[in-house]
Amino acid sequence: MVDDRLRTPGAVRDAERFTAHNYHPLPVVITSAEGAWLTDVDGRRYLDCLAGYSALNFGHRHPGLIAAAHAQLDRLTLTSRAFIHDQFADFCRELAELCGKDLVLPMNTGAEAVETGIKVARKWGYQVKGVPAGQANIVVAEGNFHGRTTTIVSFSTDEDARADFGPYTPGFTVVPYGDLDALAAAVDENTVAVLLEPIQGEQGVVVPPEGYLPGVRRVCTERNVLLVADEIQSGLGRTGTTFACEHEGVVPDMYLLGKALGGGIVPVSAVAANTDVLGVLKPGQHGSTFGGNPLACAVATEVVRLLATGEFQRRSAELGERLHAGLQSLVGKGLVAVRGRGLWAGLDIDPTLMTGRQACERLMERGVLAKDTHGSTLRLAPPLVITAEEIDHAVAQLAAVLAG
């Protein structure tokens, strides 16, 4: 007889009892997964249309990534950065080449990559640009999501993320996302960086107006300001290109990477930039005990090699067209709008029909897992290993939910 605590109701009840309620998960308890499919403790299968917020771009338990992790676990898992291990150079070199940059600084989480980017931009501003001490400012966008550390929530415009966590870190100017004139007006002689998501994920997969990112690049170049692209969710194949910035031919001064870089196995993040930017750091000025550890590097190097073939970018572009065509057919039939690129979509549901949470619960009942955001908006981000037939299945289940 199976212990009732191991079944969905008991496991959900215990999770709610013994954990802080900083999340409101769907009442499903996953026990195994492979590719684009999840299985719960009761043996029911679900199509994963969230992919760990893009951390699982290559699907669950990708054979090459699992093999790399197993092989490294049998050899070496941690040295700290006090020493050099045999996986480190390959990872840094191959990621730098993928990014077209000179240097890589490995960290662990996306928020750490953002914090690192902020510190590097400020130090660059003081040492290279000549900004007076303590006066550096960074321009950011409304609706941003860069993480949840104290500094990062200081420039969030999401009150759930920000409220009651002050006092807040100064040095940030917030402008409307997609408004180039407002951004240009906010840049002054003490601005060291513009920090943006090329597509705002948490906000509902918001794509900026055409020409916006090239315009930001132009302003940054003309004013001697670093363009820092947070590609933690949008990068590494998600939108049909290696980086979302590529859709408009924009090359930032600094990439912030994470999520998919760890292959859904270990947390891995990184900052990539040229020597004139990352070279401002000297020993002892920034670091991480686990950043760039052997296990992380072994997995992330395999991720970079998967991306180097271009296969996953092509899959995302081609299957993304199918996904968006299917979703667009539902506009006016319960959907108000569809946004996104590649295998990434934000869907606005008619709020008179249901909330985003209700839509996710009903999709779950039909064997599809997705995530709501901001009331009546859904985000879809299936693993890039999803098939055309599975995409059609997900769209069909959404259509059934919308039809009531």
N, C-alpha and C positions, 0 to 999 in steps of 0.2 A: 504493500500500500504506500502511495506517495504521500509524504508529509504535506499537509495543506499549506504550510508556510512556503513551500517551493512552487506552488501554483500561483497564477497571476494575482488573485485577490489578496492572498496572504503576503506575497512579496511586495505588492504595492502598499499594503497597510504598514508593513515593517519599514519600508523606505520612507514613508511619510512620518512615521513615529520617531525614527532615529537619525534623520538628517535635517540640516537646516533647509528651510523652504526658499532657497534662492532660485529654484527652478520650479516650473509647473509642468512636469512631463506628462505625456499621454499615458494612460494606464495599460501599458504593454511592457512585458518583462522579457527581454531578449536573452537567449542562451547560446545561440550559435549563428553563424552567417557565412555566406560564400557568394562571391560575385556581387550581384545587385540584390540578393535575397537574404532576409533575416528570418530566424525561427524563434518563436517564443517558448516559454517553459511548458506550455501545453501542447507544443508540437505544431502550432499554426504558423504558416509562412506569410511573409509580408514583402512587398516590393519596396525597397528603400529609395525614396525620392528626396532624401536630405543629404545623404553621404557625409554625415558628421560635419555639416556646414562646410563642405568641400575638403575636409581632411581625408576623405575616402575616395578621392578622384579615381583611383585605380581599382576600386571595388574592395570588398572584404576578402582578406586572406589571399591577396594576389600571389600566385605561386613563386614568382621571382623574388618578391619582397620578403615573403615568409622564409624562403631558402637563405637569403642573405642574413636575415635576423638569426635563424637557427645556427648558421655557420659561425657567426660572430659570437653568439652566446657560449659556444664551446671553446672560445679562445680568450676573449678579453672584452670587458664591458665598460670599464672606467679607469682613467688614469689621472684625471683633472688636467687642466692646461699647464700644470707645472712641468709636464713632460710631453713629448710628441709621440703619438701612436701611429701605427702603420696604415690606418684608414684615413687619416686626417688630410694629408696632402692631396690625395686623389679627389676627395669630396670637394675641397676648396677650389682646386683647379678646374674641375669639371663643371661645378656650379658657376664659377666666374665666367667660364667660356660660354655657358648657356645664356648667361645674362649679358654678355658682351662687356664685362667690367674687369678691372684689374684685381680687385680684392674682395674677399668674403669674410664676414665676421659671424661665426655660428653662435646661435643662442638656443633657447628651448621653446618658449611659447611665442605666439604672435604678439602678445602685449610686450614681452621683453624686446622683440625686434623693434616695435614702435618706440619704446623707451630709449633703446640704443640709438635709433635714428634721430630722436629729439636731442639727445646728448651730443651726438656727432655734429649735427647741424649747428647747435649753439657753439661748440668748440671751434668749428670751422669759421663761424661768424666772427668770433673774437680773434682768432689767430691769423686768419687769411683775409677776411673782408675788412677787419679793423673796426668792428662795432664796439662801442665803449662798454666796459665791464658791467655786467648785470642788466644791459639794456636790450638784449636780443629778443626779438619777437618772431612768432611763427603764425602764418595765416592758415586757417583751417576752414572747413565747410560745415554749414548747418546740416543736420541729419547724419553726421559722421558716426561711424562706429570703428574705433581703433583698439578697443580693449577696455579693461575695467580697473586699472590701477588708479591710485589717487590722482596722479598727474593727468592721466588720459581722461578720466571723467571730469576733470576741471574744465575741459573744453567741449564736453558733450552737450548736446541740446535735448537729450532724452532725459526727462526728469526722473524716470524710474532708475536710470543708471547713475544720475548725478545727485539727487536730493539727499540731504542730510549726511553727506560725506565730506563737507568742507571742514576747515578752510581750504580753499582751492589754490592750485598752483598758478601764479600769474605768467604772463608772457605769450598769450595766445589771442589772436583776433579772429572772430568768427564771421564769415560772410555767407550769403546764400549760395547753395550748390548750383552750379551751372550759370552763374551770373559773372561773366568775365569783367564787366565794367566795375562791379563792386569789389572784385578781387584786386584788380589793378589799383583801385583807389586805396585799398587797405595796405598795400605794400609801401613801406617807407624806407628811409636810409638805415634803419636798424632791423629790418626784416632779414632773417637768415634763411628761411625756408617757407615753401608752400607745401603743406602736407594734405594729400587728397587720396581718396579711393577712386580709381578710374571708373568704377561702377559701385554704387553704394548698396552693399548687400543687405545689411540689417534693416535699412530703411525701406526695403521692398524691391531690391534689384533695380535701382534707379539708374538709368543710362543718361549721361549728360547730353545737352544739345550738341549736334554736329558742329565741329569747329572749336568747341570749348577747350578741350585738352591741348590742341595745337596753340590756341591763344594763350593758355596758361604757360606753356613751354616758352613762348615768345616773350611774355612779360618777365618770366624768371631769368631768361638769358639777358634781356636788355637791362634789368635792374640788379644783376649779379646776385641772384637768389637761387638757392637749391630747390629743385623740384623733386619732392620725395613722394614716390608712388607706393601706397599701401596695397600690395597685390596679394595679401595674405589669403583672402577668399577668391579674388578674381583671377589670380595667376595660376600658372602650371597646368594649362590646358583647359580650364573650366569654360572659357568663352569661345573656344575654337582657335585660339592662338596661344602661344606660350604665355604671353602677358596681355592683359586687356588693353594696355596702352598701345599695342601694335595695331589695333583696329584703325587708329588715326595717325599712325606713323610717328608716334611720340616716344622719345627715349628720355626717361627721367635721369636725374643725377644719382638717385639712390632708389634701389628696390628694397622693400620690406616684404619678406617671404615667410611662410609658415604653413600650417595646416597640412596640405597635400605633400609637403616636403618630407613629412615623417611616414608617409605611406599608410596612415591609419594604424601604425604599430607603436611608434614612440613619438613624443613631442619633439619636433625639430623646427627651428626658425633660423633665419639668417638675414643679414644686411649685406647688400652687394653695391659697391660703388668703386670709383677709380681712386688711384693713389692720392690725388690732390684733395680728396674728401676724407676717406677712411684713414689716410696716412696721418691725420692730426692726432690720432690716439697713440699713446706711448705706454710701455709696460707699467702696470699698476693703476692705470686710469679708468679701466673698465674691464669687466670679466664675468665669468660664470663657472662654477664648479662642474656642472654637467654639460655646459655648452660645447658642442663639438665632440661629445664622447664617442668611443669606438662603435658602440652599438648604433647610435644615431647616425654616425657617418656611413656605416656599412649599408644601412637601409636607405638613407638619403642619396647616396651615390647611385644605387640601383634605380631610385626614382628619377634622377637626372638622366640616366642612360635610357630609361623608358621614354622620357620626353625628347631626347636627342634624335630618336627615330622619326618623330613627327606623327606617329600613328594615332596617338591619343588626341592630339590637336585636330587631326582630320576627322576622327570619330565625333568629337564634340561639335565641330562645324556642320558636318553632314547630318548627324542625328538631331542636332539642335534645330535645323530647318524643319525636320519632321515634327519635333515637339512643338515648336512655335506655330506651325501651320495648324496642328490639332487644337492647340489652345485658342488660336484666333477664331476658329470656327465656333467657339463657345461664347464669344463676345456677343452680348445681346441675348444670350440664353442663360443668364446667371452670372456671367463675368462682365465687368464694366471695362476693364482694360488689362492688357498683357504687355509686359516689358521684359527686356533681357537680351542676352546674346549667348550663342552656343547652348550648352546644356544647363542653362541657368535662367530661371523665369520668375518674375514677380506677377502675381495675379490679384487683381482687385475684384472681390466678390460683391455683388449687389448687397449692401448692408441690410436691406429690407428682407432678404432671404435668410441670412444666417451670419454669425460671426466667423472669423477665421478659425477660431478654436473649435467651433461646432463643425465646420467643414472638415477639419483634421480628424475629429473624432469619428465622423461618418465615413471618411476615407479609410480610417483604421479598421472599421467594421467590415469594409470591403477589401481589406488586404493590401492597402497602400499607406505608407507612412510619409507624412510631410510636416511642415512646421508653419505656424501662423506668425504674423508680426503686425503690430500697429492696427489692431481691430479687425478689419475685414480683408486683410491681405495675406496671401499664401506665398511661400517660397518653395520652388521646386529646384533641386540640384542633385539629380540622380548620379550615381557613379558613371564614369565615362565608359565602363564596360557594358552598360545597358544595351539591349538590342532594340531594333526597330519594333519588333512585336511587343516587347515589354513597354515601350513608350506608348504604343497604341492602347495597350491594356490600361496604363495609368490614366490616359486621357479619357478612355471610355468609363472608367470608374468615377472620375471627376464629373463627367457629363451626367452620370446616373445620380450622383449626389446633388448636383445643381437642379436636376429635374424633380427632385424630391421623392 
